[in-house]
Amino acid sequence: MTKYSVRREQYESEWSLAELRGDSARMAPHWAVPAEAAPAPVPPSLIHGVVVPPASARLIEATPEYGG
């Protein structure tokens, strides 16, 4: 494998924060993602086959926000 030596100054430029922010602002429209509708919540009656280990159930049950 051939190795090339390049001085740091040759491949890194010193940008100011203002230049970086300006470049980012110009690129922002290119990164826009169209909004998608949020998926509808699934009713609990359609959830089958969920297994929770007893230790995890006890941990959640002991948490005041969830069980008491």
N, C-alpha and C positions, 0 to 999 in steps of 0.2 A: 504494500500500500504506500502510495506516495504521500508525503506530508509537505504541505506548503506553509511557509512561515510568512505571516502578514503582521505588520505592526498594528497595534490596537487603534491608532489614530486613523488608519486607512479604512477600517470598516465600521467604526463607530463615529457618529457625528454628535456633537453636543447641541441638543435642542433645549430651548428654554421651555418652561412650563406653559407660557403663553402660546408658543408655536404648537406644542402638543395638544393643548385644549382647542386651538383653532382647527387643527387637522381632525380631531375627534368630532367637532361640531359639523364639519363638512362631510364626514363619513356617516354621521348618524342617520340621515335619510336612507342610506343604502342598507341599513340593518333593520329597518322597520319590519315588523312581523304583523300580518293581518290578524285582527282579533277573531278568536273563535268562540263559539257559544260554549258555555260551561256544560259539562255532562250532567244529565239529570241524576239526582240522588237515587240510589237503589234502595227499595223498601226492604226492611229486615226480613220479611217473609221470603224473599228471593235469595237470601244468603244461606247456602248449605255447605256443610263439610268443613266449617271453621273449627279447628281444634286449638284450645289454649292450654298450655301446660299448667298444672295445679299451682306451681310456684309463682308463675306469672299472674294467675288469677288472684292469688292471695296478696301479691304486691299491689295490684291495682285496687283491690278491695280495701286495703289498708291506707290508700291515698285519700286524703280528705276531699279532694276535688271530684273523685270518682265514686268512692264506695263509703267512706266513713271513717 
